[in-house]
Each structure stands twice: as structure tokens, then as C-alpha cells.
Amino acid sequence: MTAAQIAHFIGGTVEGNSNASVTRGAPIETAQSGDFTFLDNPKYEAYAYSTQASILLVNNQFQVEKPIKPTIVRTADVRTSLAILLKIIDQANNSNGAAISEKASIHPEANVGAGTEIGVFTVIEQGAVIGKNCKIYPQVFIGRNVRIGDNCTLYPGVRVHFDCEIGKNCILHANAVIGADGFGFAPQPDRTWTKIPQVGKVIVEDNVEIGASTCIDRASLGSTVIHSGAKLDNLIHIAHNVEVGHNAVIAAQVGVAGSTHLGDNVRVGGQVGFAGHLKIADGTQIQAQSGLASSIETPGTALFGSPAMGYRDFIKSHVVFKQLPDLQRKVFELEKKLAELEKGNDRGSSSRQ
């Protein structure tokens, strides 16, 4: 891409050689000739004057104070512009080539929308309906009666089990599993377990992104639901009948037990664990490695710890926790002094007698 093309894509303006061309992006600290890079954090401004990149994206407010080597492309929002450019690169790097591979297995009663690409060794079963302009990568499995909306991307190894629904503009990363059985077993008198069939489904609404190797279990009855705009990282487990609210953001290695409902705009750090049948209020923020054992009723609550408590309370408690060795030593010293005082008082009482 040339600087002029980049400016066109992002609605920016060029300062310098509009024909300067690049083939890849790189961090501003290490970029070389032929790279484009960006500056959106003042901490890295010094690199703008030393970088060897061919093109530099900056905000409109950036003031050039020294000679600068790259051609500058100015934009109202560097981060958003970068997302646009990286999407263009991603699309170029991740094309399936032929629209539908001859080595894909597509049931005659499946319906594939116009413009959809399907990679080699993908299996699409009876009754499945896939929307327009989707990208289905190699070795994807789409089960019986699955519904997938327009403009979705399913990366290699994704499994979508029978009857599940995926909305429009969704991204499912490699090896995500949608609709595996929920974890349901009934204890028996002889201490064995009888499996409870899971006959519900998973509904993933529009504009949802699901990370690699994340598993979303089908409901025992009804639906496990991921509402529109939610973003799930890698290696997350969402159990049966869970509901994840609109625009929720969940980091890696989170586990949500059955029938828990996460509200809209919830933000969850990595490795957080949720017990079952909880209700988490809208806007709740949960620090990494916290454990939730009870419901949260107040919207916008910030939590930390296991079991989780108010974020500020946890920080205050943690300060005290770190001081416990010193506090213990002081208690021992005070006990020793108290014992000496009591011993002295005893001797004084004896002498007066």
C-alpha cells in the first residue's frame, strides 16, 4: 500500500511522499524501511524521530518538532485507523482462495449464501443455513440445522453442534466449540452418576467474537445465550444455560458455571471463576483471578479477591495482609513487655505485703 492509499482507507491526509509504499506493519521501536508504524502514546514520541519506517500514522494534533524520516499520514484516531488497516491485511492473508473447496462436504439440504467461502475438509450437515459473505476455514464442522448469519468468520477447527445459532458479523477463532453438552449428571444411590441429556442449544447474537479453544455448552433445556457485542477471549468455559450480556468483555481462562447470568457491559479479568445460578449486575468489573460465590446486585460494582469483595476494600485489606509479619512481631514484643510489667507488678505487691 502507498501512503495515498492508506490515507484513502482511513480518511487521513498525507505529509510527504504520497507514493511511499509499505508491505507490512511493525512497532515504532523496530520498524524498518518498507514498514508502516504508528504513534498514539506520548511515551513513544522520541521514536518518531528515529524510526526507519516508510510511513508513520499520527493523530491530527501531533506537532513535528525535529526532522522526521517517514511519510506522515495524519488521522483523527490512530487506533481506529490502525484497526482498519490491519483488517485489510488480515483479509489479504486469510483468503480461502476458491469460494467453495471441492474437498468440503456439504449436505445437499444445506443452504450456503452467496459470496461465502468454504475451506477444505469442512463438513456442513443437513439443514444448516449459512448466510452471505461468510468465511468458513478448513476443517470446520457445522452440525444439523445450525444457523449462521451474514459476514461471519469461522477459523480452522471450529465446531458448531446441532441446532445452534450464530448471528451476523461474528468471529469464531480456531477450535472454538459451540454447543457441546452441558455438564449434567444425576447422583444415584450406588454412588454412580446418570447423564442428563442436554437438549437445548446455544444462541450467539450479532457482532460477537469468541476466542480460540473457548467452549460454550448447550443448555439442558432452552438456550445458553451470548448477547450482541460480547467479546470472549481464548480458553473460556461458558456452562449450560449461562447468559452473557450485551457488550460484555471476558478475558482468558474464565469459567462460568451453569445458569449464571452476566449483565450488560460486564468486564471480567483473566482466570475469574463464577459459581452457578448467580446474577451479576450490569457494568460489574471483576479483577483477574477473583472468585464469585454470590450474586452482585449493584450495577457498576468493582470487585477483587476470592471470594470477591469490593475492589477498594480488597486493596486496603491487601495492604494490611502484607504488613502481617511486622504486626505479628510487634504483637510478640508487646506481649513480652506486658509480661515483664506484670511480673514487676507482682514483685512490687509481694514486697508491700
C-alpha positions in Angstrom: 0.0 0.0 0.0 1.1 3.5 -0.7 0.7 6.4 1.7 -2.0 7.8 -0.6 -3.9 4.5 -0.4 -3.6 4.3 3.3 -4.9 7.9 3.7 -7.8 7.0 1.4 -8.7 3.9 3.5 -8.6 5.7 6.8 -9.8 9.2 5.7 -6.4 10.8 6.5 -4.1 13.3 5.0 -0.5 12.8 3.7 2.5 14.9 4.6 5.5 13.9 2.4 5.8 11.4 -0.4 2.3 10.1 -1.2 3.9 7.3 -3.3 5.9 5.9 -0.3 4.9 2.2 -0.2 4.8 -0.4 2.6 4.3 -4.2 2.7 3.8 -4.7 6.4 3.4 -3.1 9.8 5.8 -3.0 12.7 6.2 -1.4 16.2 7.6 2.0 16.1 10.7 0.9 18.1 11.8 -1.7 15.5 10.2 -0.6 12.2 12.4 -0.6 9.1 12.2 0.7 5.5 9.1 -0.8 3.9 7.1 -0.9 7.2 4.3 1.3 8.4 4.1 2.1 12.0 2.0 4.4 14.3 2.3 6.8 17.2 -0.6 7.2 19.6 1.1 7.3 23.0 3.3 10.3 24.0 5.7 8.0 25.8 6.9 6.8 22.4 7.2 10.1 20.7 11.0 10.0 20.7 10.9 7.0 18.4 9.0 9.2 15.8 12.3 10.9 15.1 14.5 7.8 15.0 12.2 5.2 13.3 13.3 3.9 9.9 9.7 3.2 8.9 8.5 4.4 5.5 5.1 5.6 6.7 4.0 6.8 10.2 0.4 7.2 11.3 -0.1 10.0 13.8 -3.1 11.9 15.3 -4.0 15.2 13.7 -2.8 17.1 16.9 0.8 15.7 16.6 3.4 18.5 16.2 6.6 17.7 14.4 9.5 19.3 16.3 12.5 17.7 14.6 13.4 16.3 11.2 11.4 13.1 10.5 12.2 10.3 8.0 8.8 8.6 7.3 6.0 10.0 5.3 3.3 11.1 7.8 -0.3 10.1 7.5 -2.5 12.1 9.8 -5.8 10.8 11.1 -8.4 11.8 13.7 -8.0 8.5 15.6 -4.8 6.4 15.2 -6.2 3.3 16.9 -9.3 3.1 14.8 -7.3 3.8 11.7 -4.9 1.0 12.6 -7.8 -1.4 13.1 -9.0 -0.6 9.5 -5.5 -1.2 8.0 -5.0 -4.4 9.9 -8.3 -5.7 8.8 -7.3 -5.1 5.2 -4.1 -7.0 5.8 -5.9 -9.8 7.6 -8.3 -10.2 4.7 -5.4 -10.4 2.3 -3.6 -13.0 4.4 -6.6 -15.2 5.1 -8.4 -15.9 1.9 -9.6 -19.4 1.2 -8.9 -18.9 -2.5 -11.7 -20.8 -4.3 -15.1 -19.9 -3.0 -16.1 -23.5 -2.1 -13.5 -26.2 -2.0 -14.2 -29.4 -3.8 -12.9 -31.2 -0.7 -15.6 -29.7 1.5 -18.5 -32.0 2.4 -21.8 -30.1 2.1 -25.1 -31.8 2.6 -27.5 -31.3 -0.4 -30.1 -30.0 2.0 -27.7 -27.3 3.5 -28.1 -23.8 2.3 -24.9 -21.6 1.7 -25.3 -17.9 1.0 -23.8 -16.0 -2.0 -20.2 -15.0 -1.6 -19.4 -17.4 1.2 -16.1 -19.2 1.1 -15.7 -22.8 2.4 -12.3 -24.4 3.0 -11.1 -27.9 2.5 -12.4 -30.8 4.7 -15.1 -28.6 6.2 -18.3 -30.6 6.9 -21.8 -28.9 6.7 -24.7 -31.2 7.7 -28.3 -31.4 6.7 -30.5 -28.4 7.3 -27.7 -26.0 8.1 -28.1 -22.4 6.8 -25.1 -20.2 6.3 -25.5 -16.5 5.4 -23.9 -14.4 2.7 -20.2 -13.5 2.5 -19.0 -15.8 5.3 -15.5 -17.3 5.5 -15.5 -20.9 6.7 -11.9 -22.1 7.0 -10.7 -25.6 6.6 -11.7 -28.4 9.0 -14.8 -26.6 10.4 -17.8 -28.7 11.5 -21.3 -27.2 11.2 -23.9 -29.5 12.5 -27.5 -30.3 11.7 -29.9 -27.3 11.5 -27.3 -24.8 12.5 -28.0 -21.2 11.6 -25.1 -18.8 10.8 -25.8 -15.1 9.8 -24.1 -13.0 7.1 -20.5 -11.9 7.2 -19.3 -14.4 9.8 -15.8 -15.9 10.0 -15.1 -19.4 11.4 -11.4 -20.2 11.7 -10.0 -23.7 11.3 -11.2 -26.4 13.6 -14.4 -24.6 14.9 -17.2 -26.9 15.8 -20.8 -25.7 15.9 -23.1 -28.5 17.1 -26.7 -29.2 16.0 -29.5 -26.6 16.3 -27.1 -23.8 17.5 -27.5 -20.2 16.1 -24.8 -17.7 15.2 -25.8 -14.1 14.4 -24.4 -11.7 11.9 -20.8 -10.4 11.8 -19.5 -12.9 14.3 -15.9 -14.2 14.5 -15.2 -17.7 16.0 -11.5 -18.4 16.4 -9.7 -21.7 15.9 -11.1 -24.7 17.8 -13.9 -22.9 19.5 -16.7 -25.3 20.3 -20.3 -24.1 20.3 -23.0 -26.4 21.6 -21.1 -29.3 23.3 -23.1 -31.0 26.0 -23.6 -29.1 29.3 -22.2 -30.8 32.4 -25.3 -32.5 33.8 -25.3 -35.7 35.8 -27.7 -37.1 38.5 -26.3 -38.9 41.5 -27.5 -42.5 42.1 -27.9 -44.5 45.3 -25.0 -46.7 44.3 -22.8 -43.5 44.0 -22.6 -43.6 40.3 -23.8 -40.8 38.0 -26.6 -40.9 35.4 -26.1 -38.5 32.4 -28.8 -35.9 32.0 -29.3 -35.3 28.2 -28.7 -31.7 27.2 -31.3 -31.0 24.5 -31.2 -27.2 24.4 -29.0 -25.0 22.2 -26.6 -22.1 22.1 -27.6 -18.7 20.7 -24.8 -16.3 19.8 -26.2 -12.9 18.7 -24.7 -10.4 16.3 -21.2 -8.9 16.5 -19.8 -11.4 18.9 -16.2 -12.5 18.9 -15.2 -15.8 20.5 -11.6 -16.7 21.2 -9.6 -19.8 20.3 -10.5 -23.0 22.2 -13.3 -21.4 24.0 -16.2 -23.7 24.8 -19.9 -22.7 25.1 -22.1 -25.5 26.3 -25.6 -26.1 25.0 -28.5 -25.7 27.5 -30.1 -28.6 29.2 -33.4 -27.1 28.2 -33.8 -23.7 26.5 -30.7 -21.8 25.4 -27.3 -20.7 26.5 -27.1 -17.1 25.2 -24.2 -14.8 24.3 -25.8 -11.4 23.6 -24.8 -9.0 20.9 -21.5 -7.2 21.0 -19.9 -9.6 23.6 -16.2 -10.3 23.3 -14.8 -13.5 24.7 -11.1 -14.3 24.8 -9.3 -17.7 24.4 -9.8 -20.7 26.7 -13.1 -19.6 28.3 -15.7 -22.1 29.5 -19.4 -21.0 29.4 -21.6 -23.7 31.0 -25.1 -24.7 30.2 -27.9 -22.1 30.4 -25.5 -19.2 31.1 -26.4 -15.8 29.8 -23.7 -13.3 28.8 -24.9 -9.7 28.5 -24.6 -7.2 25.7 -21.1 -5.9 25.1 -19.6 -7.9 27.9 -15.9 -8.4 27.7 -14.4 -11.6 29.2 -10.6 -12.3 29.3 -8.9 -15.7 29.0 -9.4 -18.7 31.3 -12.6 -17.5 32.8 -15.1 -20.2 33.9 -18.8 -19.5 34.3 -20.9 -22.2 36.0 -24.4 -23.2 34.9 -27.3 -20.8 34.9 -25.3 -17.8 35.9 -26.3 -14.5 34.2 -23.7 -11.8 33.5 -25.2 -8.4 32.9 -24.6 -6.0 30.1 -21.2 -4.3 29.8 -19.6 -6.5 32.4 -15.8 -6.6 32.3 -14.1 -9.8 33.6 -10.4 -10.3 34.1 -8.5 -13.5 33.3 -9.0 -16.6 35.4 -12.1 -15.4 37.2 -14.4 -18.1 38.4 -18.2 -17.9 38.8 -20.3 -20.2 40.9 -23.6 -21.4 39.4 -27.0 -19.6 39.5 -25.6 -16.2 40.1 -26.8 -12.8 38.8 -24.1 -10.3 38.1 -25.4 -6.7 37.7 -24.7 -4.6 34.6 -21.3 -2.9 34.4 -19.7 -5.0 37.1 -15.9 -5.0 36.9 -14.0 -8.1 38.2 -10.3 -8.1 38.7 -8.2 -11.1 37.4 -8.2 -14.3 39.5 -11.2 -13.3 41.6 -13.8 -15.8 42.6 -17.6 -15.0 42.6 -19.7 -17.1 45.0 -22.7 -14.8 45.4 -24.7 -12.5 43.2 -23.9 -8.8 42.6 -27.0 -6.6 42.7 -25.5 -3.1 42.4 -24.6 -2.0 38.9 -21.0 -0.8 38.3 -19.5 -2.6 41.3 -15.7 -3.2 41.1 -14.6 -6.5 42.7 -11.4 -8.2 43.6 -10.3 -11.3 45.6 -11.5 -14.8 46.3 -14.2 -14.8 47.4 -14.5 -11.4 45.7 -15.1 -8.3 47.8 -15.3 -4.6 46.9 -12.2 -3.6 45.0 -11.2 -0.8 47.4 -11.8 -3.0 50.4 -9.6 -5.7 48.9 -6.8 -3.2 48.2 -6.9 -1.9 51.8 -7.0 -5.5 53.1 -4.1 -6.5 50.9 -2.0 -3.6 52.4 -2.7 -5.0 55.9 -2.0 -8.5 54.7 1.4 -7.6 53.5 2.1 -6.0 56.9 1.1 -9.1 58.9 4.7 -10.3 59.6 5.6 -6.9 61.1 2.3 -6.7 63.0 3.0 -10.2 64.4 6.5 -9.2 65.5 5.1 -6.1 67.2 2.4 -8.2 69.0 5.1 -10.5 70.3 7.2 -7.6 71.5 4.2 -6.0 73.2 3.3 -9.4 74.8 6.8 -9.7 76.1 6.8 -6.2 77.6 3.3 -6.8 79.1 4.6 -10.0 80.7 7.6 -8.1 82.2 5.3 -5.3 83.5 3.0 -7.9 85.1 6.0 -9.7 86.6 7.3 -6.4 88.1 3.9 -5.6 89.5 3.7 -9.0 91.1 7.1 -8.4 92.8 6.0 -4.9 94.0 2.9 -6.4 95.5 4.9 -9.1 97.3 7.3 -6.6 98.8 4.5 -4.4 100.2 2.9 -7.4 101.8 
